[in-house]
Amino acid sequence: MILRKFFKPLPLFCGYYFLIFMSGGCYSSYIPLYYSQIGLTSSQIGFIASLSAAVTLIAQPVWGLWGDRASTKNFVLKVSLFTTAASFWLLPLFKSPLWAFAAAVGIFTAFQCSNSPLADAIALEVSERERFSFSTVRTTGSVGFALVGFAAGIVFSGDSISRIFPLFSGLVFAAFLISFFLPKVAGHQKKGERRSFFAVLKDKKLTAFYLFTLIIQGAMGMLYTFQAVFAENRGYTTRHIGVGIMIGSFSQFPFMVFFKRISNKVPLPWLLFVSALCHAARLIIFAYFLNDYTFYFAWALHGMCYIVFYLCLADYVAKTAEPELRSSGQAMNALIISGVSRILGSAAGGMTAERFGMDAAFSGAGWICAAASVIFILFVSFRPAGEFKNK
């Protein structure tokens, strides 16, 4: 009876997101420390992060189109997960020279970048069919991210960062096993009715959101790439970083739990505007006011940063995109949030940090966020009445 309950759609998706976000928590937050440990400089770390984003830029459209054109999106997700778990081991095998390591990171990223958008496309469609809340599933993912973020800070303490490889690949492989039981969702594009990946950009409102997202997440790309290294240089250990990750993950819960109510009452542009101001505050704290108290407060601001853009764009695409373009739309979201923006933020941040110091890089990114927020909300305010209301 217990097993039968687990194999219902909601607990299956919760289990999948719990594991895949656990893997993301140990990878995205701690891999820069591995880069630093093997001797990469700030500009080289920025280059590797930019390369990852560039690979995402190329790979995401391929995965998105394949998902929309496949007999089932589930098969494409399984391929993505299995190759992600296997290819991660290329990183310790090819630590030098730099070009070999960069190639290993590129191959891994080409597989890993599709894990979330493919799962989102499946989960969002099944949630409509089975009448459960996607934000509940996403909240479970954040619980996993928080728990592993804290635990990994302890596991990776000292010179144990290499433990990231069995931990990450094991979690992804466990998610791969669960993916066999997820409800099947068909790719809706049929032969003779092929649609371009970029057809989602015909929605001018969505394109405006993407431009704003590109700037804000570009500035945050610098933070995501260098915050662990910056904190470690300031005397914080992986244990401190792990506590920060846990605080940041749990701080997302209120917005995720009440997302439907909030999005029904607050226009999407204003949600993005408030989130962008929180992004700016977080960066400026790192630049000017970092101490034992503000370090954790900056992590608490995470609850109004990434998750707001992620859920708002995912929900908008799920509600407005044609069925034939839903996988492509979710892939485009990931492309903007984690692809193009990371190229800009990581590369510019790495070069700025090496030339002027990390304080200056964080400061510049923070003021860019603040200025872009004001320009965006003024643009929206002067548009025709109702144009930017939520659908």
Secondary structure, DSSP 8 states (H G I E B T S, - for coil): -HHHHHTSHHHHHHHHHHHHHHHHHHHHHHHHHHHHHTT--HHHHHHHHHHHHHHHHHHHHHHHHHHHHSS-HHHHHHHHHHHHHHHTTHHHHT-SSHHHHHHHHHHHHHHHTTHHHHHHHHHHHHHHHHT--HHHHHHHHHHHHHHHHHHHHHHTTTT-GGGHHHHHHHHHHHHHHHHTTS--------TT----GGGGGG-HHHHHHHHHHHHHHHHHHHHHHHHHHHHHHTT--HHHHHHHHHHHHHTTHHHHHTHHHHHHHS-HHHHHHHHHHHHHHHHHHHHH--STTHHHHHHHGGGGTHHHHHHHHHHHHHHHS-GGGHHHHHHHHHIIIIIIHHHHHHHHHHHHHHHH-HHHHHHHHHHHHHHHHHHHHHHHHTS-TTTTS--
